[in-house]
Amino acid sequence: MTGIAEQQKTDAVVAERQTDRVAAPAVAPRRAFDMDAVPALVAEHVTKRFLVGRKRKPVVAINDVSLRISRGEIYGVLGANGSGKSTLIRLVSTLLTLDSGRVAVFGHDIEREEMAVKRLINRVSVDAAFFKKLSPHENLIYAARLYGMDAKQARADAIRILARLGISEKRLGRPLEQMSRGMQQKVAIARALLTSPVVMLLDEPTTGLDPRSKLDVQTFIEELRDGHDATIVLTTHDLDEADRLCDRIAIINDGRIVAEDTPAGLKAMVAEKYGKEPTLESVFMTFTGRSLDEDVNGDDENEDDE
C-alpha cells in the first residue's frame, strides 16, 4: 500500500506539471515563493567524499551542504572549477550516492524513492551524451520511449521544442555528429524538457556556446520559469547569466555554501558590509578569494566542474 501511495503522489505532481505546460501563459511575472509549502528540492547536511590518487586519500567534495529550493524558482550555484558544484548536481540527480545527509525532491527521498525522483527530474550537463549517428529527432524519440511516453505526442512535442530552440524541421534528420556544439546543447535541453520534468538540473548549459546560441538558451530558460512552472537548478560560470536568470544564488567554495541570497541581496551585502563594488564579481571574489576560472587545488574529482 505504501508503494501505491508514493506512486499516486508522484503521478499527481507529474500530472499537475503537464497541465501547467498546456494551460500556462507564455509569459508571467516573477512571483513570491511560498517557503512554507513542500519544497521542490531540499538538501540537509549533505557530504560527499572521493578517494583520489595512489594512496586513496579521501577528499571532501561536498561538505555539510544544506539548501531549500521552492517550486518555480531558478536557483543558481556559482563556484570555481573543482569547487563541488557539479558534484552537487550529480548527487541530486542520483548519479552519485550520498556519504551522509539527505536530499528530497517534492518530498521524495532520493535514496529510498529513487525511481519516483527520476520521474520528476532531468539533467543537462555541459557535455551531454547522445547517439551521434542518429538525428536530433531520433534521439528525442528514443528518450521519450524510455520514459514510456506516447510516440505520436512525443514526435509532435519534439518538433515544437526543437523549433523554439532554433532547430528547424529540415535539420531534424541530420546526424548529430554533423551539428555544432551549440546545436547539440540545444538538443540536450529539448530532450530534458520533453519528459516534462518538475525539476531541471542545468549544469553549465551555456558553457562554450556562441553568443546567439547562449542567448537562445537563456531566453528558453526564462520561458520555462515564467510559462511552465519549472523549478531549475543552474550552475554557471557566467555572472551576467546568473544575475539575469536566478531568483537566488548560492556561492560554493571548497564544497561548502559560503553565501546565499538573491542577486540584489548579495550585491547589497558586499557593498554595505565590505565596502566593495555592488557586482556579482565582487560577491564572488569576497567569499572565495578567487576568480571563476581558477582551479581549486586538489580537485575533488578529475571530471568535476571542467
One Martini backbone bead per residue (centre of mass of N, CA, C, O) as a GRO file, in nm:
protein
  306
    1MET     BB    1   0.055   0.064  -0.019
    2THR     BB    2   0.295   0.260  -0.008
    3GLY     BB    3   0.372   0.240  -0.308
    4ILE     BB    4   0.103   0.349  -0.417
    5ALA     BB    5   0.108   0.624  -0.275
    6GLU     BB    6   0.372   0.725  -0.402
    7GLN     BB    7   0.279   0.703  -0.697
    8GLN     BB    8   0.039   0.900  -0.671
    9LYS     BB    9   0.207   1.145  -0.591
   10THR     BB   10   0.380   1.157  -0.845
   11ASP     BB   11   0.148   1.168  -1.054
   12ALA     BB   12   0.032   1.437  -0.953
   13VAL     BB   13   0.277   1.614  -1.017
   14VAL     BB   14   0.300   1.545  -1.318
   15ALA     BB   15   0.012   1.626  -1.401
   16GLU     BB   16   0.036   1.920  -1.313
   17ARG     BB   17   0.275   1.989  -1.496
   18GLN     BB   18   0.135   1.922  -1.772
   19THR     BB   19  -0.095   2.123  -1.742
   20ASP     BB   20   0.085   2.378  -1.726
   21ARG     BB   21   0.202   2.360  -2.014
   22VAL     BB   22  -0.075   2.422  -2.155
   23ALA     BB   23  -0.212   2.668  -1.968
   24ALA     BB   24   0.009   2.854  -1.957
   25PRO     BB   25   0.145   3.134  -2.003
   26ALA     BB   26   0.404   3.261  -2.178
   27VAL     BB   27   0.397   3.508  -1.968
   28ALA     BB   28   0.517   3.571  -1.632
   29PRO     BB   29   0.554   3.697  -1.345
   30ARG     BB   30   0.724   3.719  -1.089
   31ARG     BB   31   0.714   3.539  -0.777
   32ALA     BB   32   0.640   3.452  -0.483
   33PHE     BB   33   0.752   3.226  -0.235
   34ASP     BB   34   0.646   2.937  -0.064
   35MET     BB   35   0.819   2.839   0.224
   36ASP     BB   36   0.583   2.637   0.345
   37ALA     BB   37   0.599   2.458   0.129
   38VAL     BB   38   0.683   2.209  -0.054
   39PRO     BB   39   0.975   2.150  -0.165
   40ALA     BB   40   1.141   2.080  -0.450
   41LEU     BB   41   1.424   2.115  -0.284
   42VAL     BB   42   1.619   1.925  -0.039
   43ALA     BB   43   1.910   1.980   0.172
   44GLU     BB   44   2.081   1.785   0.440
   45HIS     BB   45   2.389   1.756   0.529
   46VAL     BB   46   2.575   1.719   0.277
   47THR     BB   47   2.813   1.450   0.195
   48LYS     BB   48   3.121   1.410  -0.014
   49ARG     BB   49   3.359   1.155  -0.099
   50PHE     BB   50   3.691   1.095  -0.233
   51LEU     BB   51   3.922   0.869  -0.373
   52VAL     BB   52   4.260   0.969  -0.433
   53GLY     BB   53   4.499   0.834  -0.574
   54ARG     BB   54   4.724   0.596  -0.470
   55LYS     BB   55   4.643   0.647  -0.151
   56ARG     BB   56   4.341   0.709  -0.121
   57LYS     BB   57   4.264   0.999  -0.060
   58PRO     BB   58   4.045   1.186   0.109
   59VAL     BB   59   3.798   1.399  -0.052
   60VAL     BB   60   3.605   1.682  -0.004
   61ALA     BB   61   3.340   1.792  -0.208
   62ILE     BB   62   3.100   1.781   0.008
   63ASN     BB   63   3.021   2.009   0.297
   64ASP     BB   64   2.752   2.040   0.466
   65VAL     BB   65   2.494   2.076   0.276
   66SER     BB   66   2.229   2.326   0.272
   67LEU     BB   67   1.896   2.340   0.112
   68ARG     BB   68   1.614   2.545  -0.029
   69ILE     BB   69   1.368   2.491  -0.292
   70SER     BB   70   1.130   2.635  -0.471
   71ARG     BB   71   0.872   2.642  -0.657
   72GLY     BB   72   0.975   2.808  -0.958
   73GLU     BB   73   1.276   2.827  -0.915
   74ILE     BB   74   1.591   2.990  -0.971
   75TYR     BB   75   1.893   2.818  -0.882
   76GLY     BB   76   2.212   2.922  -0.818
   77VAL     BB   77   2.555   2.793  -0.886
   78LEU     BB   78   2.862   2.918  -0.768
   79GLY     BB   79   3.194   2.819  -0.895
   80ALA     BB   80   3.480   2.700  -0.917
   81ASN     BB   81   3.685   2.489  -1.029
   82GLY     BB   82   3.629   2.220  -0.806
   83SER     BB   83   3.405   2.312  -0.578
   84GLY     BB   84   3.123   2.103  -0.631
   85LYS     BB   85   2.875   2.165  -0.819
   86SER     BB   86   2.858   1.902  -0.995
   87THR     BB   87   2.837   1.707  -0.761
   88LEU     BB   88   2.568   1.812  -0.658
   89ILE     BB   89   2.407   1.742  -0.913
   90ARG     BB   90   2.469   1.433  -0.906
   91LEU     BB   91   2.331   1.378  -0.640
   92VAL     BB   92   2.043   1.475  -0.711
   93SER     BB   93   2.038   1.275  -0.980
   94THR     BB   94   2.164   0.986  -0.868
   95LEU     BB   95   2.472   0.938  -0.973
   96LEU     BB   96   2.530   0.975  -0.671
   97THR     BB   97   2.619   0.897  -0.349
   98LEU     BB   98   2.572   0.936  -0.024
   99ASP     BB   99   2.740   0.968   0.281
  100SER     BB  100   2.560   1.210   0.390
  101GLY     BB  101   2.243   1.283   0.446
  102ARG     BB  102   1.975   1.469   0.262
  103VAL     BB  103   1.747   1.419  -0.025
  104ALA     BB  104   1.461   1.599  -0.173
  105VAL     BB  105   1.177   1.559  -0.407
  106PHE     BB  106   0.885   1.643  -0.326
  107GLY     BB  107   0.939   1.435  -0.065
  108HIS     BB  108   1.147   1.254  -0.215
  109ASP     BB  109   1.374   1.027  -0.151
  110ILE     BB  110   1.665   0.948  -0.330
  111GLU     BB  111   1.706   0.659  -0.190
  112ARG     BB  112   1.411   0.535  -0.129
  113GLU     BB  113   1.287   0.704  -0.414
  114GLU     BB  114   1.437   0.699  -0.694
  115MET     BB  115   1.219   0.655  -0.920
  116ALA     BB  116   1.042   0.896  -0.845
  117VAL     BB  117   1.260   1.110  -0.891
  118LYS     BB  118   1.324   1.045  -1.195
  119ARG     BB  119   1.033   1.146  -1.289
  120LEU     BB  120   1.097   1.465  -1.191
  121ILE     BB  121   1.373   1.468  -1.344
  122ASN     BB  122   1.644   1.652  -1.517
  123ARG     BB  123   1.958   1.655  -1.710
  124VAL     BB  124   2.210   1.906  -1.800
  125SER     BB  125   2.518   1.902  -1.946
  126VAL     BB  126   2.808   2.019  -2.088
  127ASP     BB  127   2.836   1.693  -2.180
  128ALA     BB  128   2.635   1.552  -2.370
  129ALA     BB  129   2.477   1.247  -2.448
  130PHE     BB  130   2.478   1.060  -2.759
  131PHE     BB  131   2.362   0.952  -3.071
  132LYS     BB  132   2.551   1.064  -3.330
  133LYS     BB  133   2.412   0.904  -3.579
  134LEU     BB  134   2.171   1.042  -3.492
  135SER     BB  135   1.912   1.236  -3.475
  136PRO     BB  136   1.738   1.451  -3.294
  137HIS     BB  137   1.468   1.304  -3.325
  138GLU     BB  138   1.571   1.018  -3.247
  139ASN     BB  139   1.675   1.091  -2.965
  140LEU     BB  140   1.401   1.188  -2.850
  141ILE     BB  141   1.234   0.932  -2.900
  142TYR     BB  142   1.405   0.747  -2.728
  143ALA     BB  143   1.361   0.897  -2.462
  144ALA     BB  144   1.051   0.871  -2.461
  145ARG     BB  145   1.042   0.559  -2.443
  146LEU     BB  146   1.186   0.533  -2.167
  147TYR     BB  147   0.926   0.708  -2.040
  148GLY     BB  148   0.651   0.607  -2.179
  149MET     BB  149   0.568   0.768  -2.420
  150ASP     BB  150   0.386   0.888  -2.661
  151ALA     BB  151   0.486   0.886  -2.980
  152LYS     BB  152   0.313   1.105  -3.118
  153GLN     BB  153   0.347   1.326  -2.903
  154ALA     BB  154   0.657   1.328  -2.901
  155ARG     BB  155   0.696   1.427  -3.191
  156ALA     BB  156   0.547   1.697  -3.161
  157ASP     BB  157   0.715   1.805  -2.923
  158ALA     BB  158   0.994   1.793  -3.054
  159ILE     BB  159   0.941   1.994  -3.283
  160ARG     BB  160   0.855   2.235  -3.104
  161ILE     BB  161   1.108   2.259  -2.923
  162LEU     BB  162   1.325   2.279  -3.143
  163ALA     BB  163   1.209   2.531  -3.280
  164ARG     BB  164   1.239   2.720  -3.030
  165LEU     BB  165   1.570   2.661  -3.044
  166GLY     BB  166   1.639   2.680  -3.372
  167ILE     BB  167   1.541   2.395  -3.498
  168SER     BB  168   1.465   2.295  -3.785
  169GLU     BB  169   1.297   2.054  -3.963
  170LYS     BB  170   1.533   2.008  -4.178
  171ARG     BB  171   1.741   1.912  -3.931
  172LEU     BB  172   1.618   1.646  -3.796
  173GLY     BB  173   1.783   1.432  -4.002
  174ARG     BB  174   2.051   1.508  -3.892
  175PRO     BB  175   2.330   1.423  -3.771
  176LEU     BB  176   2.482   1.519  -3.481
  177GLU     BB  177   2.785   1.512  -3.586
  178GLN     BB  178   2.698   1.765  -3.793
  179MET     BB  179   2.676   1.944  -3.544
  180SER     BB  180   2.703   2.178  -3.337
  181ARG     BB  181   2.745   2.235  -3.010
  182GLY     BB  182   2.505   2.426  -2.978
  183MET     BB  183   2.296   2.235  -3.102
  184GLN     BB  184   2.342   1.997  -2.908
  185GLN     BB  185   2.255   2.154  -2.652
  186LYS     BB  186   1.965   2.203  -2.743
  187VAL     BB  187   1.890   1.905  -2.759
  188ALA     BB  188   1.937   1.846  -2.458
  189ILE     BB  189   1.714   2.035  -2.357
  190ALA     BB  190   1.482   1.909  -2.516
  191ARG     BB  191   1.506   1.626  -2.390
  192ALA     BB  192   1.446   1.717  -2.100
  193LEU     BB  193   1.164   1.858  -2.159
  194LEU     BB  194   0.997   1.621  -2.286
  195THR     BB  195   0.942   1.484  -1.981
  196SER     BB  196   0.828   1.693  -1.780
  197PRO     BB  197   0.992   1.828  -1.562
  198VAL     BB  198   0.995   1.964  -1.240
  199VAL     BB  199   1.314   1.926  -1.234
  200MET     BB  200   1.596   2.115  -1.342
  201LEU     BB  201   1.940   2.025  -1.426
  202LEU     BB  202   2.180   2.282  -1.497
  203ASP     BB  203   2.511   2.216  -1.619
  204GLU     BB  204   2.640   2.442  -1.790
  205PRO     BB  205   2.456   2.501  -2.068
  206THR     BB  206   2.645   2.763  -2.204
  207THR     BB  207   2.910   2.644  -2.235
  208GLY     BB  208   3.069   2.731  -2.542
  209LEU     BB  209   2.877   2.923  -2.663
  210ASP     BB  210   2.749   3.124  -2.867
  211PRO     BB  211   2.582   3.414  -2.833
  212ARG     BB  212   2.318   3.318  -2.971
  213SER     BB  213   2.283   3.046  -2.825
  214LYS     BB  214   2.289   3.158  -2.540
  215LEU     BB  215   2.038   3.338  -2.569
  216ASP     BB  216   1.838   3.115  -2.641
  217VAL     BB  217   1.872   2.954  -2.377
  218GLN     BB  218   1.805   3.179  -2.175
  219THR     BB  219   1.520   3.237  -2.283
  220PHE     BB  220   1.412   2.949  -2.237
  221ILE     BB  221   1.450   2.945  -1.931
  222GLU     BB  222   1.252   3.177  -1.878
  223GLU     BB  223   1.006   3.028  -1.997
  224LEU     BB  224   1.002   2.797  -1.800
  225ARG     BB  225   0.948   2.972  -1.552
  226ASP     BB  226   0.702   3.156  -1.657
  227GLY     BB  227   0.519   2.913  -1.824
  228HIS     BB  228   0.595   2.602  -1.663
  229ASP     BB  229   0.675   2.566  -1.355
  230ALA     BB  230   0.977   2.541  -1.323
  231THR     BB  231   1.248   2.394  -1.159
  232ILE     BB  232   1.582   2.544  -1.129
  233VAL     BB  233   1.917   2.424  -1.151
  234LEU     BB  234   2.207   2.646  -1.183
  235THR     BB  235   2.513   2.619  -1.336
  236THR     BB  236   2.776   2.879  -1.358
  237HIS     BB  237   3.023   3.120  -1.508
  238ASP     BB  238   2.800   3.341  -1.565
  239LEU     BB  239   2.722   3.630  -1.413
  240ASP     BB  240   2.507   3.753  -1.599
  241GLU     BB  241   2.331   3.502  -1.606
  242ALA     BB  242   2.271   3.486  -1.305
  243ASP     BB  243   2.145   3.770  -1.279
  244ARG     BB  244   1.913   3.722  -1.487
  245LEU     BB  245   1.787   3.426  -1.386
  246CYS     BB  246   1.815   3.434  -1.075
  247ASP     BB  247   1.661   3.435  -0.763
  248ARG     BB  248   1.901   3.261  -0.646
  249ILE     BB  249   2.232   3.239  -0.482
  250ALA     BB  250   2.507   3.014  -0.454
  251ILE     BB  251   2.816   2.995  -0.290
  252ILE     BB  252   3.085   2.776  -0.372
  253ASN     BB  253   3.350   2.651  -0.141
  254ASP     BB  254   3.503   2.375  -0.079
  255GLY     BB  255   3.197   2.238  -0.055
  256ARG     BB  256   3.072   2.512   0.045
  257ILE     BB  257   2.829   2.730   0.156
  258VAL     BB  258   2.902   3.091   0.187
  259ALA     BB  259   2.648   3.199   0.014
  260GLU     BB  260   2.297   3.339   0.023
  261ASP     BB  261   2.089   3.496  -0.232
  262THR     BB  262   2.003   3.737  -0.396
  263PRO     BB  263   2.155   3.928  -0.617
  264ALA     BB  264   2.087   4.193  -0.470
  265GLY     BB  265   2.166   4.099  -0.182
  266LEU     BB  266   2.465   4.037  -0.239
  267LYS     BB  267   2.547   4.319  -0.342
  268ALA     BB  268   2.461   4.474  -0.088
  269MET     BB  269   2.645   4.328   0.113
  270VAL     BB  270   2.929   4.410  -0.007
  271ALA     BB  271   2.877   4.715   0.011
  272GLU     BB  272   2.799   4.744   0.323
  273LYS     BB  273   3.013   4.540   0.468
  274TYR     BB  274   3.286   4.576   0.253
  275GLY     BB  275   3.300   4.815   0.033
  276LYS     BB  276   3.206   4.710  -0.239
  277GLU     BB  277   3.121   4.648  -0.540
  278PRO     BB  278   2.789   4.595  -0.677
  279THR     BB  279   2.883   4.283  -0.771
  280LEU     BB  280   2.926   3.952  -0.849
  281GLU     BB  281   3.232   3.962  -0.856
  282SER     BB  282   3.264   4.072  -0.570
  283VAL     BB  283   3.119   3.844  -0.432
  284PHE     BB  284   3.304   3.612  -0.521
  285MET     BB  285   3.575   3.727  -0.415
  286THR     BB  286   3.492   3.762  -0.118
  287PHE     BB  287   3.406   3.438  -0.066
  288THR     BB  288   3.680   3.300  -0.228
  289GLY     BB  289   3.946   3.452  -0.356
  290ARG     BB  290   3.851   3.392  -0.661
  291SER     BB  291   3.809   3.297  -0.969
  292LEU     BB  292   3.610   3.116  -1.182
  293ASP     BB  293   3.873   2.994  -1.353
  294GLU     BB  294   3.991   2.881  -1.101
  295ASP     BB  295   4.150   2.625  -0.968
  296VAL     BB  296   4.122   2.387  -0.735
  297ASN     BB  297   4.297   2.246  -0.512
  298GLY     BB  298   4.240   1.932  -0.515
  299ASP     BB  299   4.047   1.798  -0.689
  300ASP     BB  300   3.759   1.613  -0.619
  301GLU     BB  301   3.736   1.551  -0.935
  302ASN     BB  302   3.848   1.512  -1.243
  303GLU     BB  303   3.547   1.597  -1.378
  304ASP     BB  304   3.494   1.838  -1.203
  305ASP     BB  305   3.406   2.135  -1.338
  306GLU     BB  306   3.506   2.156  -1.653
   0.00000   0.00000   0.00000
